[in-house]
């Protein structure tokens, strides 16, 4: 691929076997110009950021032993002892507490969501609705043309799942989207004694 601007060739990009484009050419050393656009003093902390948060000792060694050419320090300010991106990278999340809600049978809790595929399919479908059994993690997917069809898709799922498993849907968890909040949907759930759970 060649990119031209005002008749002048600007960029050449090659395409590899994976259909990924990559820039062809060489980079020019414009370190002097790059440093002039910085609003920060060019010190060891700034070089630490420019080198992708490489540890300070390694950067100091690169400067003193001249492993990298063109490094200049315009400020002798000491390194910042607190680097938030570095701290965040080293943090470990505590394990989530185990849930007291234990599902012991299929279809006791079903999670549902509607997904937009952005373009209509050949058959005119624009969305699909998923129903995921919390116990077995079995996933059911129904293509729909409009979000208002979620109610009918749920009724089809409920009948199909009961016929296949012998179990009844006990609770449905959704994201409180408008398609789940219809009056007829809630009346149907109440008549079938299916609990409605809505996430935040």
Backbone torsions as a table, in degrees:
resi	resn	phi	psi	omega
1	UNK	NA	136.0	178.8
2	UNK	-122.7	133.5	-179.7
3	UNK	-111.8	125.1	-179.6
4	UNK	-115.3	149.7	173.2
5	UNK	-137.5	121.9	-177.8
6	UNK	54.3	37.7	177.9
7	UNK	82.7	-5.3	-179.8
8	UNK	-102.6	135.8	177.8
9	UNK	-68.7	124.5	-178.0
10	UNK	-104.3	-50.9	-173.0
11	UNK	-138.4	140.4	170.4
12	UNK	-117.8	128.9	178.8
13	UNK	-123.3	133.6	175.9
14	UNK	-92.2	156.1	178.3
15	UNK	-116.7	124.5	179.9
16	UNK	-90.7	-174.8	-175.8
17	UNK	-65.8	-20.7	179.4
18	UNK	-91.0	11.6	-177.2
19	UNK	61.3	31.4	175.5
20	UNK	-103.0	137.2	179.9
21	UNK	-92.2	141.0	176.8
22	UNK	-135.3	146.4	-176.4
23	UNK	-75.8	129.3	176.6
24	UNK	-100.9	142.2	177.0
25	UNK	130.7	-173.0	-179.4
26	UNK	-118.1	153.9	175.9
27	UNK	-95.3	146.8	177.0
28	UNK	-99.6	143.8	-179.7
29	UNK	-76.7	110.0	178.4
30	UNK	-124.2	39.1	-175.9
31	UNK	-60.3	-39.2	-179.3
32	UNK	-61.0	-45.3	179.0
33	UNK	-68.1	-35.6	-179.5
34	UNK	-63.2	-39.2	-178.0
35	UNK	-72.0	-25.9	-178.3
36	UNK	-72.1	-21.4	-179.0
37	UNK	-88.5	-3.3	-179.3
38	UNK	-81.0	138.4	176.0
39	UNK	-92.9	-5.2	178.6
40	UNK	-95.0	152.5	173.0
41	UNK	-67.3	137.2	-178.9
42	UNK	-77.1	92.8	-179.9
43	UNK	-126.0	-174.5	-175.8
44	UNK	-63.6	-32.4	179.5
45	UNK	-67.3	-39.5	178.8
46	UNK	-67.0	-41.6	176.7
47	UNK	-62.9	-35.9	176.6
48	UNK	-58.3	-42.3	178.2
49	UNK	-70.0	-43.4	-178.7
50	UNK	-63.2	-30.6	179.0
51	UNK	-89.1	24.3	175.9
52	UNK	68.2	35.0	178.0
53	UNK	64.8	37.6	172.8
54	UNK	-66.2	147.4	-174.8
55	UNK	-63.4	146.6	-173.0
56	UNK	-60.5	-37.9	-179.1
57	UNK	-61.7	-39.2	178.9
58	UNK	-66.4	-37.8	178.9
59	UNK	-69.6	-42.8	177.1
60	UNK	-59.9	-41.0	179.0
61	UNK	-65.7	-40.4	178.8
62	UNK	-61.7	-34.9	179.7
63	UNK	-73.8	-50.2	-175.4
64	UNK	-68.1	-36.3	-178.0
65	UNK	-95.0	4.7	175.8
66	UNK	56.2	42.9	175.0
67	UNK	-71.5	-28.9	-178.4
68	UNK	-123.1	131.2	-180.0
69	UNK	-92.4	151.2	174.7
70	UNK	92.2	-0.6	178.7
71	UNK	-78.6	123.3	174.9
72	UNK	-127.1	148.3	176.7
73	UNK	-114.8	116.3	178.3
74	UNK	-89.7	-7.5	180.0
75	UNK	-140.6	137.5	178.2
76	UNK	-96.2	19.4	179.3
77	UNK	-58.3	139.0	-179.9
78	UNK	-66.5	154.1	-178.2
79	UNK	-63.9	146.8	178.2
80	UNK	-71.4	122.2	-177.1
81	UNK	-71.3	-18.4	-178.3
82	UNK	-116.2	114.6	175.1
83	UNK	-117.2	108.2	-173.9
84	UNK	-60.3	-44.3	177.7
85	UNK	-60.6	-36.6	178.7
86	UNK	-67.5	-41.8	178.6
87	UNK	-63.8	-42.5	-178.7
88	UNK	-63.7	-36.9	-179.1
89	UNK	-67.0	-29.9	-177.1
90	UNK	-89.8	-6.2	-178.6
91	UNK	-72.7	147.4	176.1
92	UNK	-121.6	131.7	179.9
93	UNK	-75.6	140.4	175.1
94	UNK	-71.7	146.2	-179.7
95	UNK	-63.0	144.0	178.8
96	UNK	-69.4	142.4	177.3
97	UNK	-64.0	145.4	-179.6
98	UNK	-66.0	143.0	-176.8
99	UNK	-75.6	142.6	176.6
100	UNK	-84.0	-8.7	-179.2
101	UNK	-91.0	101.0	-178.7
102	UNK	-103.6	124.7	178.5
103	UNK	-93.2	127.2	-174.8
104	UNK	-113.6	-8.5	-179.1
105	UNK	-140.1	154.9	175.7
106	UNK	-59.5	146.2	174.3
107	UNK	68.0	10.5	174.2
108	UNK	-66.8	-33.0	176.8
109	UNK	-142.8	125.7	-180.0
110	UNK	-121.4	130.6	177.3
111	UNK	-98.6	138.6	-178.7
112	UNK	-135.3	146.9	176.0
113	UNK	-155.0	155.9	178.4
114	UNK	-109.5	134.9	-177.7
115	UNK	-119.5	135.2	179.3
116	UNK	-95.7	126.2	-179.7
117	UNK	-94.8	7.8	173.1
118	UNK	73.2	-34.5	-180.0
119	UNK	-131.6	148.3	176.5
120	UNK	-68.7	140.6	175.3
121	UNK	-76.2	177.1	179.3
122	UNK	-59.1	-32.1	-179.5
123	UNK	-89.5	1.8	176.4
124	UNK	92.5	8.6	179.6
125	UNK	-80.9	135.2	-179.3
126	UNK	-112.4	-24.1	-176.4
127	UNK	-131.6	166.4	163.4
128	UNK	-137.6	147.7	179.3
129	UNK	-113.3	135.2	-179.5
130	UNK	-109.6	145.0	171.7
131	UNK	-127.7	118.4	-175.8
132	UNK	-118.0	121.4	178.7
133	UNK	-75.3	122.3	-176.9
134	UNK	-64.7	-31.6	-176.8
135	UNK	-74.2	-51.7	-175.0
136	UNK	-97.9	-12.4	-173.6
137	UNK	62.7	17.6	177.0
138	UNK	-70.6	136.0	-174.9
139	UNK	-112.7	134.4	176.1
140	UNK	-117.8	133.5	-178.7
141	UNK	-126.2	128.9	178.5
142	UNK	-122.0	121.4	174.1
143	UNK	-75.1	139.5	179.0
144	UNK	-136.7	154.8	-179.8
145	UNK	-89.4	-32.9	-179.2
146	UNK	-135.6	153.8	179.1
147	UNK	-64.1	-24.7	179.3
148	UNK	-66.8	-11.5	179.4
149	UNK	-85.3	-0.5	-179.2
150	UNK	-61.3	-40.4	-178.4
151	UNK	-59.4	-48.1	179.1
152	UNK	-65.5	-37.3	177.8
153	UNK	-62.2	-39.3	178.6
154	UNK	-65.5	-41.7	179.0
155	UNK	-62.4	-40.9	177.3
156	UNK	-63.6	-43.6	178.9
157	UNK	-61.8	-45.9	-177.4
158	UNK	-58.4	-46.3	-179.9
159	UNK	-65.7	-46.0	-178.7
160	UNK	-62.5	-46.2	-176.8
161	UNK	-64.4	-38.8	179.4
162	UNK	-67.2	-41.7	179.0
163	UNK	-64.4	-37.1	-176.7
164	UNK	-80.1	-36.4	-172.7
165	UNK	-107.8	-21.0	-175.5
166	UNK	80.9	1.8	179.6
167	UNK	-108.0	155.9	177.8
168	UNK	-103.9	149.3	174.1
169	UNK	-68.1	126.1	-179.3
170	UNK	-100.4	-32.6	-178.1
171	UNK	-151.2	143.6	177.5
172	UNK	-121.0	125.5	178.9
173	UNK	-109.4	126.3	-179.5
174	UNK	-135.4	178.9	-177.0
175	UNK	-94.3	16.9	178.6
176	UNK	64.3	29.1	175.0
177	UNK	-69.3	156.2	-176.3
178	UNK	-56.6	-31.3	-178.7
179	UNK	-67.0	-21.5	178.5
180	UNK	-94.3	-10.6	-173.1
181	UNK	-100.7	11.4	179.5
182	UNK	-65.8	145.0	180.0
183	UNK	-58.7	-44.6	-178.2
184	UNK	-65.6	-31.7	177.0
185	UNK	-64.2	-47.5	-178.5
186	UNK	-67.1	-37.8	177.6
187	UNK	-63.6	-40.7	177.8
188	UNK	-63.8	-44.2	179.9
189	UNK	-62.1	-41.1	179.7
190	UNK	-65.7	-43.7	-179.0
191	UNK	-65.7	-29.3	179.3
192	UNK	-92.3	1.7	-178.3
193	UNK	56.1	44.1	176.2
194	UNK	-104.1	125.1	-179.7
195	UNK	-73.5	142.2	176.4
196	UNK	-103.8	124.6	175.8
197	UNK	-119.7	134.3	179.8
198	UNK	-121.1	128.5	175.6
199	UNK	-78.2	166.2	178.8
200	UNK	-81.0	NA	NA
